[in-house]
Amino acid sequence: YGLSIAPALAMVSRIMGQAFTEFDDLARSGIAELGNVITGRASIKLAEAGFESNITPPTLVQGKGIKISTLQFPRVVVPLKTEVGELTVHIALRQTPANAASEIFVPILTSVGT
């Protein structure tokens, strides 16, 4: 997931029911939890479709010019326009053979300057 600070603050304000004007520890925690909920729900839907998935708690990366490698995973980039701004979802999945070591998906949330 990727989003700028302004939409992140607006989203976390709605989720937590209080106004946030700074992207402080509590705001970062709220955005990470949003990523966790979305990814957890996606994992449930994958399981219902017969695909086992492993996820870990989200990692939040913040800064300008961030590049995250998906280790050559094919991915789909989905820009979502919301009432509070744009959120970009990067979806990278890889199916592994049944006898291969289990892969773990780490949801990464990135935010850039305002």
Protein Blocks (a to p, Z undefined) as FASTA:
>chain_A
ZZdfklmmmmmmmmnopacfbdcfklmmmmmmmmmmmmmmmmmmmmmnopacdddddddd
edehiacdeehpacdddddddfkbccddddddddddfkbccdddddddddddZZ
